[in-house]
Amino acid sequence: MPRNVEAEVGALENVYLFNIDDLQGVVEHHHAVRRQALEQSQQILEQKVTGFLSWWQEEVVPCVPAISSGPVAAR
């Protein structure tokens, strides 16, 4: 990685020579992967929120009047 290392060093056995450009490519690749994962997680979250709100409207909201007019409301 240091700029004062000759490129030929990379040809030696068991030596892996990286330069700043190589590392920048790795960083950009991982940023792209994380952006894609973020988009997927946002889609999943939107689906779950939509499902929850549907359940809430269909199952919970209709029960509220019965609960508020039941024995607890008489106290």
C-alpha positions, -999 to +999 in steps of 0.1 A: +000+000+000+027+026+006+036+045-025+073+039-020+070+001-028+079-010-063+051-026-083+074-057-089+070-066-052+035-077-060+049-105-082+066-121-052+052-153-038+027-148-009+028-110-013-004-091-020+003-055-030-026-031-029-026+005-039-050+033-030-070+028-062-075-009-054-088+000-019-111+027-034-126+001-056-133-021-027-149+008-008-171+017-037-182-019-041-192-022-005-210+011-005-230-001-035-239-034-017-250-015+014-271+009-007-289-021-023-294-037+012-308-004+024-333-002-004-344-038+002-348-032+039-369-001+032-392-021+010-396-048+037-403-021+063-429-005+041-446-039+035-446-046+072-460-012+082-487-014+055-497-049+068-497-037+104-519-006+096-543-029+077-545-052+106-550-023+130-579-009+109-596-042+104-591-058+138-584-032+165-603-001+154-637-020+153-631-032+189-625+003+204-662+013+207-670-020+224-641-016+248-649+020+257-686+013+263-680-019+283-677-024+320-645-004+323-662+027+310-689+024+337-665+031+365 
